[in-house]
Amino acid sequence: MESDVAFLEYVIKGLVDSPNDVKIVRTVDEMGVLLTLSVNPADMGKVIGRMGNTAKAIRTLLRVVGMKNNARVNLKINEPEGGMPKPRTDKTVDESLEDLKI
């Protein structure tokens, strides 16, 4: 297992209530290494933290791990199904005004 994946797995499994649901996919391309993280939806708040501070800290630490291995490491956190709904962008101006009750 790559050191960046092992590090991320150790940190995330220590944070969450459902460590068996932690899944990490590692891909490498010309931009560097991308680690895609999936966790139990109930654990998303623990991974992201207040105002995203936990996720930012994890990303910073992953960059340090990457520098040690001469690689650029990025982290993508998969949103769980049924998370925040995506805003609808196909409305007309009239429909949008109707929503505002103007």
C-alpha positions, 0 to 999 in steps of 0.5 A: 500500500502506498504511504499516502493511502496508508496515512490517510486510512490511519487518520480517517479510521481514527476519526470516524465511527464506522471505520469499515466503511472507509474506502480510498481510491488512488489514481495517478495522472499528469497532475499528480496523485488523487486520493478519493475518499468515501465514508459512511454518510453519518461520518461526513461531519467528522471528516470535514469538520467545522467550516471544513477545518478538519478536511483542510488539515488533512489535505495539508498533511497529505501535501507534506506526505506527498512532498516527502515522496516527490508527488503532488497529493490531492484529496477528493471527499465523495459526497454521500448519496442524498447529501445536499441537493444540487441547486436547479440551474435550468429555471427561466427568469420568470420561474426564478422570480416566482420563487422569490415571490416578488 
